[in-house]
Amino acid sequence: MKGMQPSAGAVSLFIRNYPMEKVMREFWKFKALLFELILRDIKIKYRRSVLGVLWTVLNPLLMMMVLYLVFSKLFRFDIENYAIYILSGQVVFNYYQTATTDAMTAILGNASLIKKVYLPKYMLVLAKILSGAVNLFASFAALVAVMLITGDQLSFSTVFVIFPFFCLILFSFGAGLLLAAVTVRFRDILHLYSVFCTVLFYLTPVIYPFSILPDYMRRIVHYNPVTGMIDIFRDIVMQGDAPEAGRTLYCLFPSLLMFLIGAAVFKKRQKQFILDM
């Protein structure tokens, strides 16, 4: 398991850059601002929308219906509860894509605010990640509703979904910090990232079973961090299984590593934000 542990050097660097006492004190001081930023993002997203937040539930349901009709009828994937299989994959992947895409412009989109007042810049990214988390839990509620309607059983193990969700949010926060810091300097990332997400979608078993892949593709998809989070989420929701210790590390390690990398890059780059905007 040694290879599954974050290096002591990475953890030590993070602690030096972000003394926890200072971070917590600063976070508590600006907690009201963080709440207002989250509320603002949610309001802006659904402004002038007739159905408002209901689109958080309707979007994955409508997409699931399209994908279910196409792939179950045309390609005939032999997966039990294929509708739930697709929707559970969408819940995880859609959050990652939406949260990181929004976080990517968190600094650029708040340039005027950054130039006027002091605030911890990471909170702008965190606000995007947490406002997306509201949608994540709403999408999960839609999944539960579909399961109840279709007669699927929910077990006590469903409470363990908080673990893959925690890993997903942590991973997305780290990726968001990295993307936000790099995008301020290199605006091409804004255009390239949508292409990257499209490729990542097809390298993640959202719509297809892992078993249909050739061996070389299985290895690639297996090492995709989002795959591990979707697998654990599906095991909990569809099989009623609590996460195993080995798979827990498989899910937690890339999330923690991405967070450490993102935080380190963001810390190093943030002094240059005003000059680059």
HELIX and SHEET records of a PDB file:
HELIX    1   1 LYS A    2  MET A    4  5                                   3    
HELIX    2   2 ALA A    8  ASN A   17  1                                  10    
HELIX    3   3 MET A   20  LYS A   29  1                                  10    
HELIX    4   4 LYS A   31  LYS A   45  1                                  15    
HELIX    5   5 LEU A   54  LEU A   67  1                                  14    
HELIX    6   6 TYR A   68  SER A   72  3                                   5    
HELIX    7   7 LYS A   73  LYS A   73  1                                   1    
HELIX    8   8 TYR A   82  MET A  104  1                                  23    
HELIX    9   9 LEU A  108  ASN A  110  5                                   3    
HELIX   10  10 ALA A  111  LYS A  116  1                                   6    
HELIX   11  11 TYR A  122  ILE A  149  1                                  28    
HELIX   12  12 PHE A  156  VAL A  161  5                                   6    
HELIX   13  13 ILE A  162  ARG A  185  1                                  24    
HELIX   14  14 ILE A  189  TYR A  202  1                                  14    
HELIX   15  15 PHE A  210  ILE A  212  5                                   3    
HELIX   16  16 ASP A  215  HIS A  222  1                                   8    
HELIX   17  17 PRO A  225  ARG A  234  1                                  10    
HELIX   18  18 ASP A  235  GLN A  239  3                                   5    
HELIX   19  19 ALA A  245  ARG A  269  1                                  25    
HELIX   20  20 GLN A  270  GLN A  272  5                                   3    
HELIX   21  21 PHE A  273  ASP A  276  1                                   4    
END                                                                             
